Amino acid sequence: MSPAYKAAIVGAGSIGHAHMDGYSRVDEVEVVAVVDPVANAREQYQREFGISGAYETIEEMLAAERPDIVSVCTWHLLHPAPTIAAAQAGVKAVICEKPMAIGTAAANSMVEACDASGTKLVISHQRRFTPGWERAKELVAEGAIGKPEFVNIKVMDGLTNWGTHAIDGSRFVLGDPSARWVMGALERISNKHERAVPIEDACMGLIHLEGDVQLFVQSDLYLEGADAGVFLIRGTEGLLDVTETSVRLMNSDRGGWQDVELNLVEGARAIGGETNAAQVRELLAWIEGGPIHRGNGRNAAVTVEIMMAMYESARQNRVINLPLEETEYPLGLMIAEGKLPLDYPEPYDIRSFLSWEGIDGEDYATLRAEGVPHARALMKLHGLDGPPGRPDR
Ligand SMILES: NC(=O)c1ccc[n+]([C@@H]2O[C@H](COP(=O)([O-])OP(=O)(O)OC[C@H]3O[C@@H](n4cnc5c(N)ncnc54)[C@H](O)[C@@H]3O)[C@@H](O)[C@H]2O)c1
């Protein structure tokens, strides 16, 4: 029997491969097409996975293939257009990569287009399917740490890049509370970009959620142990130390930290594999009338709003009550308004390299061990200067 759902991948890059890895584990789905304007990329992808259709534009693909599901695996600024095109073509579902969008107007345009066509929209915060986060969510709901009060998050490589996972993930573990207010601060003294989006050198924020639980986020400040999949939750009765594949609990019943037993599914890595497959399976259930997907677009739009409010707080020098009024990209607006003078004006992009091809992992590890920051190590290994950044981070 042929698979029930036809899927198409837009963007044949690194995460486009992870989506294929996920779909390949789900019998009900067959990937029938790939879209990429770079001929080499789409042809290589087509050969690698034996896909029948390869297209230069999404419009050609939608007209020719009429897929049920479209995976949007392009860079952030190219998330809304293909999502909206797919919705308007009447596809059943879109799985779009994180961060959902840059600015709440862009995020909301995706939600609205999908609502209008009845398209199910999922944003790929696939770590929601890791065993550590799932178990932590259960423990919080069971009251294992009493009432959650504070969550500590430490990420790097840009707030919108890693921060989206950690903010989204802690909201998931806490039961997806909405946000009440946000206060943020940022520094941008070098002309830093991440996948073509201007980003901060460093930032931090305090996010006050419904139920009076707060998230503290620091990004690109203290890199030691920074991880998009890790957070520490303090409740009135205990602590939870959460990673994607481990949970440690300390509360009044336990004499110190204790590991929590997890149902570790083979291949449940943070990216690709089982997490992506689980994300697809939950989507199929949603299409077939089951419960709304845990990674649904409306929920992910809250995470976008929180990150944008951190920037807007820095822009306005005040606490931002939500909903956020500014719908464009506050950091971009600050740059345009001349609020972020640069000590190092040469633009650079920490993800301008399509892959790790040509980079020696051991050389990278040596540089990092010498204290060279991640982005600078990548540039060095590519024989490039900079980025300027701050040598002490
Ligand atoms: N969920 C995760 O854990 C995770 C991990 C990595 C990346 N991502 C996200 O995935 C997105 C893509 O990142 P990446 O690292 O895979 O990038 P990449 O550069 O490896 O791949 C992007 C691909 O998109 C293609 N492309 C460009 N314009 C296009 C268009 N108009 N239509 C179709 N294809 C087009 C490019 O040619 C390239 O092949 C980013 O938003 C990133 O944040 C998510």
The ligand as an SDF file (V2000), in Angstrom:
LIG
                    3D

 44 48  0  0  0  0  0  0  0  0999 V2000
   15.4260   22.6330   14.8060 N   0  0  0  0  0  0  0  0  0  0  0  0
   16.7520   22.6300   14.9350 C   0  0  0  0  0  0  0  0  0  0  0  0
   17.3120   22.0870   15.8740 O   0  0  0  0  0  0  0  0  0  0  0  0
   17.5740   23.3130   13.8770 C   0  0  0  0  0  0  0  0  0  0  0  0
   18.9160   22.9630   13.6700 C   0  0  0  0  0  0  0  0  0  0  0  0
   19.6130   23.5770   12.6410 C   0  0  0  0  0  0  0  0  0  0  0  0
   18.9960   24.5420   11.8680 C   0  0  0  0  0  0  0  0  0  0  0  0
   17.6930   24.8930   12.1170 N   0  0  0  0  0  0  0  0  0  0  0  0
   17.0160   25.9310   11.3220 C   0  0  0  0  0  0  0  0  0  0  0  0
   16.8610   25.4780   10.0030 O   0  0  0  0  0  0  0  0  0  0  0  0
   16.9190   26.5870    9.1060 C   0  0  0  0  0  0  0  0  0  0  0  0
   17.9020   26.2390    7.9960 C   0  0  0  0  0  0  0  0  0  0  0  0
   19.2010   26.1110    8.5600 O   0  0  0  0  0  0  0  0  0  0  0  0
   20.3050   25.1620    7.8970 P   0  0  0  0  0  0  0  0  0  0  0  0
   21.4330   25.1200    8.8260 O   0  0  0  0  0  0  0  0  0  0  0  0
   19.6830   23.8720    7.4700 O   0  0  0  0  0  0  0  0  0  0  0  0
   20.6800   26.0160    6.6250 O   0  0  0  0  0  0  0  0  0  0  0  0
   21.5070   25.5200    5.3470 P   0  0  0  0  0  0  0  0  0  0  0  0
   22.2200   26.7250    4.8650 O   0  0  0  0  0  0  0  0  0  0  0  0
   22.2810   24.2850    5.6470 O   0  0  0  0  0  0  0  0  0  0  0  0
   20.3490   25.1310    4.3050 O   0  0  0  0  0  0  0  0  0  0  0  0
   19.4330   26.0510    3.7820 C   0  0  0  0  0  0  0  0  0  0  0  0
   19.1140   25.6300    2.3540 C   0  0  0  0  0  0  0  0  0  0  0  0
   18.0390   26.4450    1.8830 O   0  0  0  0  0  0  0  0  0  0  0  0
   18.2640   26.7070    0.5140 C   0  0  0  0  0  0  0  0  0  0  0  0
   17.4550   27.8440    0.0830 N   0  0  0  0  0  0  0  0  0  0  0  0
   17.7700   29.1610    0.0740 C   0  0  0  0  0  0  0  0  0  0  0  0
   16.7360   29.8610   -0.4190 N   0  0  0  0  0  0  0  0  0  0  0  0
   15.7500   28.9910   -0.7230 C   0  0  0  0  0  0  0  0  0  0  0  0
   14.4380   29.1080   -1.2620 C   0  0  0  0  0  0  0  0  0  0  0  0
   13.9330   30.2990   -1.5550 N   0  0  0  0  0  0  0  0  0  0  0  0
   13.7070   27.9910   -1.4370 N   0  0  0  0  0  0  0  0  0  0  0  0
   14.2190   26.7900   -1.1110 C   0  0  0  0  0  0  0  0  0  0  0  0
   15.4470   26.6080   -0.6030 N   0  0  0  0  0  0  0  0  0  0  0  0
   16.2000   27.6880   -0.4070 C   0  0  0  0  0  0  0  0  0  0  0  0
   19.7690   26.9410    0.4500 C   0  0  0  0  0  0  0  0  0  0  0  0
   20.2540   26.8390   -0.8730 O   0  0  0  0  0  0  0  0  0  0  0  0
   20.2840   25.8310    1.3700 C   0  0  0  0  0  0  0  0  0  0  0  0
   20.5340   24.6450    0.6540 O   0  0  0  0  0  0  0  0  0  0  0  0
   17.3040   27.8060    9.9400 C   0  0  0  0  0  0  0  0  0  0  0  0
   16.1700   28.6000   10.1830 O   0  0  0  0  0  0  0  0  0  0  0  0
   17.8110   27.2040   11.2360 C   0  0  0  0  0  0  0  0  0  0  0  0
   17.5870   28.0160   12.3660 O   0  0  0  0  0  0  0  0  0  0  0  0
   16.9860   24.2810   13.0880 C   0  0  0  0  0  0  0  0  0  0  0  0
  1  2  1  0
  2  3  2  0
  2  4  1  0
  4  5  1  0
  4 44  2  0
  5  6  2  0
  6  7  1  0
  7  8  2  0
  8  9  1  0
  8 44  1  0
  9 10  1  0
  9 42  1  0
 10 11  1  0
 11 12  1  0
 11 40  1  0
 12 13  1  0
 13 14  1  0
 14 15  2  0
 14 16  1  0
 14 17  1  0
 17 18  1  0
 18 19  2  0
 18 20  1  0
 18 21  1  0
 21 22  1  0
 22 23  1  0
 23 24  1  0
 23 38  1  0
 24 25  1  0
 25 26  1  0
 25 36  1  0
 26 27  1  0
 26 35  1  0
 27 28  2  0
 28 29  1  0
 29 30  1  0
 29 35  2  0
 30 31  1  0
 30 32  2  0
 32 33  1  0
 33 34  2  0
 34 35  1  0
 36 37  1  0
 36 38  1  0
 38 39  1  0
 40 41  1  0
 40 42  1  0
 42 43  1  0
M  CHG  2   8   1  16  -1
M  END
$$$$
